[in-house]
Amino acid sequence: MWISDQWKDYELLDTSDGERLERWGKYVLIRPDPQVIWHTERPRALWGRADAGYKRSRSGGGAWSENTLPEKWRISYGPLTFRIQPTGFKHTGLFPEQATNWDFMMRLIRGAGRPIKVLNLFAYTGGATVAAAYAGASVCHVDASRGMVEAAKENAALSHLAEAPIRYIVDDCKKFVEREIRRGNRYDGIVMDPPSYGRGPGGEVWKIEENIDSLISLVAGVLSDTPLFFLLNSYTTGLSVSAMKYMTELHIGSRFGGTSEAEELGLPVTSTGGALPCGGSVRHVF
């Protein structure tokens, strides 16, 4: 398991009965997590610290209760700073377990000894974009949500990267890659963080089980002749990291060489010393 254990501003305090207790900077949240299928005691001195808790509605969605949070605040991971803003879908605008992947990319980019171009697909609020740009890469950030792209711009500015060579694109990722292939644009590093289900700006339907294999094959067409890395993330329960690794080796490794590693991502749990699984990643290095 690749564990993101270098955080100072984030801490997974405890987990129990389908929920996680987390510290985001100075604020403590309770959020649902389907991976937490165990029962442990909830010390009131610990769980009673929460500034807000997210409760799901039987009719769909949910809401924050006992909410004493500001609308948004900031946390940092080393030199990187991010806006935290709890939403009506339980998310906060950042996935802290991805920090181990940010470290992985930054090490490779800094050690490359040459200019590196990175393509970040399904780029959300730009955690990977900010990390790659801070390490010195030029980045193309692509997401179908204009709101997420605007949040990524804000995160870049908070990390003193407002003038960094980052190109922001609001588009369907598949269609964008198809155009990049026709234009002959190539990238040394590729990050993909596709959702389980989604819709593009033109109403395009995305289902990961039906589309991920063909997308990996398509994305191979925008790798440069001297690629550095390919990183694939998934939070889809039915898609194993072993299957992701197989597809990566089939479409990427067979064409460009290199080696793949696949692991679950994890966050250390302070109360128990264990690690909570939080999706998985494949890292292919050339």
Number of C-alpha atoms within 10 A of each C-alpha: 15 20 20 19 17 15 17 13 16 19 20 20 19 25 28 17 16 14 22 22 23 21 19 20 15 11 17 23 24 23 20 19 16 10 17 15 11 10 11 9 9 14 9 8 8 13 18 10 14 19 18 19 21 22 18 16 9 7 6 7 11 15 16 21 12 10 13 12 16 10 9 10 15 15 18 17 17 10 10 17 19 24 20 20 16 21 14 13 14 19 14 16 19 18 11 20 23 23 23 18 23 19 16 16 25 19 13 17 25 16 10 11 8 10 11 22 24 28 28 25 28 23 26 26 26 28 24 28 31 30 25 29 23 20 19 18 25 20 25 20 28 27 26 21 19 16 13 19 21 16 19 26 22 19 24 27 16 18 19 15 17 14 8 16 14 22 13 20 18 19 20 22 22 19 10 15 23 14 12 16 16 10 10 10 13 22 25 21 28 24 22 23 17 24 16 16 11 14 14 17 14 9 9 10 13 18 13 18 12 9 13 17 17 12 17 19 14 17 24 21 19 23 24 16 10 13 21 22 23 26 22 21 22 23 18 16 12 11 16 18 23 15 14 21 22 17 18 25 20 14 19 25 20 11 10 17 13 15 16 19 15 22 17 20 24 22 24 21 19 14 11 10 10 12 18 22 17 21 20 25 27 26 21 23 18 17
